[in-house]
Amino acid sequence: MPKHSLRDAILDAGLKVMFRKGYVGASVRDIVAEAPAPQGSFTNHFRSKEAFAREVLDRYFDDVRRLVARTLGDSSLAPRQRLRRYLDAITDRLAGDGFIRGCLIGDLSLEAAPQSEPLRERLGEIFAEWRGSFAACIAEGQAAGEIATDFAPEDLAEFLLSSWEGAILRMKVTRDAEPLERFKRIAFATVFKEPSP
């Protein structure tokens, strides 16, 4: 098994610190202290905090991709079940963190996108890929007749992601699952309901 590098340790630490303090509040000193690593190690591995944040974001999205593949890509389940399974898996992860930590993609969209054009562009690419995975699952559900066809799959996927990110923001305030569960109850009773016969 390959040895965990100091660079990996700094990236892992950066994720933890950015969840706690945000992009602006996460100083290089905080990140290397969390690692723990010498401060010079940060500048040896990363040309800027912005470049570092992009790598942390990409690592985080790699994990999201794996979850998408396990849930939305599980062809043994019907598409509506896959959508629900993804949302339930995220809810379980957030519960495991005591509903304190949210979604790094959403957090950086709020905080870093207005300050960093490269991060804003990368977030746009991430949302497009993420939306595509949901749209493909929704299109499959519409073709199978289990999701209404009132809206295009891409529009429903955009609605789902935007509303879900909003529910996660509310969850960080309430520190419980109710905003997430409310979103799921309403979404699956309205826009993702099974069509009437």
Stockholm file with secondary structure:
# STOCKHOLM 1.0

chainA/1-197         MPKHSLRDAILDAGLKVMFRKGYVGASVRDIVAEAPAPQGSFTNHFRSKEAFAREVLDRYFDDVRRLVARTLGDSSLAPRQRLRRYLDAITDRLAGDGFIRGCLIGDLSLEAAPQSEPLRERLGEIFAEWRGSFAACIAEGQAAGEIATDFAPEDLAEFLLSSWEGAILRMKVTRDAEPLERFKRIAFATVFKEPSP
#=GR chainA/1-197 SS CCCCCHHHHHHHHHHHHHHHHHHHHCCHHHHHHHTTCCHHHHHHHCSCHHHHHHHHHHHHHHHHHHHHHHHTTCTTSCHHHHHHHHHHHHHHHHHHTTTCCCCHHHHHHHHTTTTCHHHHHHHHHHHHHHHHHHHHHHHHHHHTTSSCCSSCHHHHHHHHHHHHHHHHHHHHHHTSSHHHHHHHHHHHHTTTSCCCC
#=GC SS_cons         CCCCCHHHHHHHHHHHHHHHHHHHHCCHHHHHHHTTCCHHHHHHHCSCHHHHHHHHHHHHHHHHHHHHHHHTTCTTSCHHHHHHHHHHHHHHHHHHTTTCCCCHHHHHHHHTTTTCHHHHHHHHHHHHHHHHHHHHHHHHHHHTTSSCCSSCHHHHHHHHHHHHHHHHHHHHHHTSSHHHHHHHHHHHHTTTSCCCC
//
